[in-house]
């Protein structure tokens, strides 16, 4: 089995992770649209390799900082897009299209709080993957990586577990602020979200690679705290609007999570 080095690439509003092999590359999530030239520049200039070495782009879920660059990367490199096996698109129907716009708006707001220059974040609301996967599957072309279904944030969140090193990429399952770990926004199904946290805890991973944060070891006590403090009720855009009318918080806390990642 080829040795694998995993590097973190600073993205527009998130961390991206590239798994580097002597003969191929794997991107652990579809990043933001403006991250596409950053990833390609890293391959071409830092690694000194052709962009065609990028064989697979994994998509953990459909938010703009996780799926926004996938289609453009496929067009420019010929890579395969791999995502969850779901019968319907996440942004389905009129409500889905509105949610797609709202999610891009939240990403723009987070980018502004982080001091980023304005970039176009638009990407197609529907993703047509080359390969869909389920829990326990191996990543196509990368048998040393295992697919884990870890929903709760959305209905289709995936995590990616590197078996030899026991490192796991968890997308938005966990967000790391400068001083603490927190749950993401939204959380559509709190009970399922807690089961996903427990699933990652039970792996006893050596490191957890977070999209909003960095690669860090997380001990059992921290997982237990996350589980204990997980939302008891769904936290969605609709809930946020209702809570904002009553003076609560929601989207603001989400954007703060992104802008304070540590």
N, C-alpha and C positions, 0 to 999 in steps of 0.2 A: 504494500500500500504506500502511495506517495505521501511524503510529509506535507503537512498543511500549516501555513502561517496565516494568522488572522490579523488584519490591520483595521484600525478605525480611521474613517475619513470624515472630517467635519462637514456636515451638510448645512443646508439653508436654515432649517429649524430642528434638525435631528442629527444623530450620529448614524453613519452608514458603516457597514462592516464588509470587508472583502476577504474572502478565503483564497489564498494564493497557493497554487500547486506548480510544480515544474512545467506542466503541460496544459494547464487549464485554470480558469478562475470562476469563482462563484460569488455572486452578490447577495447578501442576506437582507433583502428587501428592495422595493422598487423606488425608494427615495422620492424627492421632489423633482418637478420638472427642471428647475434651474441647477439641480445637482448633476444632471446628465453630463455636461461638459467637464465638470469637476472629476467625475469618476473616469471618464475617458482620458482626460489629461493625466490622471494618476497612472493609468495603465500604460499610456504611450510614453510619458516623460519620466515618471518615477521608476516604473518597472522596466521601461524600454521594451515593451512587448506589443504585438498587434492587438487591436481591440477585438479581433475575432477569437482571441483566447478566452473572452468572457462567454462561457457556455450556457450558464443558467442564471436567471434573475428570479429569486423567490419573492413572493408578495405575501406578506403576513395578513394584511387586510386592506380595505379599499380607501382609507383616508389619504389626503393629498400628499402627505410626507412619507407614505409607504407604498403607494401605487402610482404616484404622479409621473415618475420618470420611466416606468417599465416599458411602455409601448415605444417611446423614442429610443430607448436602449436597444430594443429588439430590432428596430429599423436600421440602426447604425452599426450593430455588431453581429446580427444574425443569431443572437442568443435565444434560448427557450424561456418562456415565461411559465412559471409554476405557481399555482395558487390552490386554494381550498376547493374541494368538490362540493359545490352547492347548486341546487336546482334553479335558483333565481339569482339575478344580479342584486347586489346590495342596494344600489341606487335605482330601484325599480319604480316605475310609475311617476306621476306628477309630484307626489310627496318626496320621492327619492331624488328627483332632479332638484327640488328646492333644498333638500338636505345636502346635496352635493355642493350647491352654491354656498350654503351656510358653512360647511366644513372648510371650503377654501377661504371664506371670509375670516374664520377663526384662525386659520394658519397665517393669513396676512397680518392679523392683529398681533399674533404671537411674534411674527418676524419683526414687526415694528417695535415691539417692546424689547426685542433683542438687539435693536440698532441695525438691522439689516436694511440694505437698499431695496426699493420696491422691485419685485420680479414677477413676471407672469407665472401663475400657478395652475392655469387651466389645464385639464387633462380629461380624456373621455370618461364619462361616468360609468360606462360598461367596459369590463375587462374580459377579453376572450383569450384565455390562457391556452398555451400549447399543450400543457399537461395539467390535470387536476389530481390532487392527492388527498389521502385520508390519514387518520391517526395511525402511526406505526410504520407507514411507508418509508422507504428510503428515498432520498432526493435523487431524481434522475441524473445519471452520469457521476454522482457523488455518493457512493454507497456507504461512506463513513459518516454521513449525515442522516439523521432520522427526523421525520415529520412528527410534530406533536400538536394535536388540536387543543387550543387553550382559549376558548371563547369566554365571553362575558363583557368585554369592552365592546365588541360587536358579536355577531352570530358566527363569524368565520375566522376568528383570529388563529393564526398558526405560530408556533415556536419551532426553532430549529436546533437540534441537539447534535453536537459533534461527539461521536462515541469515543474516539481514542483519547481526547483531552477532557471530556466531560464538561465542555463549555456549552452554554445554551444562549441563544438569542431569543428574547421574549417580546420583541416589538413593544407594544404599549401596555403590556400586562402590568409592569411596574415602572414608575417614574421616580427618578432620583433628583430631589432638590439639593441645594447646597448642603443642607443639614439632615435631611430625612428622606425616607422612601414614602411615596404616596400612591393611592389608586389613581387611575386615569379618569379623564372625562371624555366621552360618556361611559357609564356602566349600564348596559341594557338589561342584564340579568345578574343580580348580585349573587344568587346561589351558585350559578354556573361559574361566575368569576372567582368565587372562593374555592370551588373545586379545581379550577385551573391553577390557582396559587398553590394549593396543596399538591397538585401533580408535579409542579416544578420543584417544590420543596422535597418531595419524595425521591427525586432524581439525585439529590445531594450533589449539585453541580459544583465544579471547581471555580467557575466564574459565570456570572450572569451578564450578558451583553444587552444593555438597554438602549433603546432608540433615543430616549430622552434622559441622558446620563452617559455613563461610560461602562467599561467592562470591570466589574467588581465582584469579589466573593460576597455572598449573602448567607449569613448563618441561619440556623433553624429558628433561633429566637426572633430574628428579624422577620422571617416568613410568618411566624406565629403572630407577631404584632400586626403585620399587614392583614392577616386573616381576621384577627380580632377587630381591627379598625375599618374593615371593608364596609362599604355602604350597605345599609339594610334594605334600602328601597332603590329602584332604578333612578339613575341620574342621566337624563337625556335633555335634548334641546328644549322639548316641550316643558319638562319639569323646570328647566332653568328659567324660561320665560315666566312661568308661573311664580317661581321663587323670587325672581327679580322684581316682579310687581309687588311682592310682599317684603322687599328689602333684603332678599337672600343673595347667595352667590352661586355661580355655576360656570358660565363661560369665562368669567374673569379668572376664576381659580385655575381653569384649564390653561389659559394663556400664560398665567404666572408659572405654572408647572413647566411649560416649554421654555419660557424666557429665563428661568432660574436654574436650568439643568446644570448639574455639576459633575 
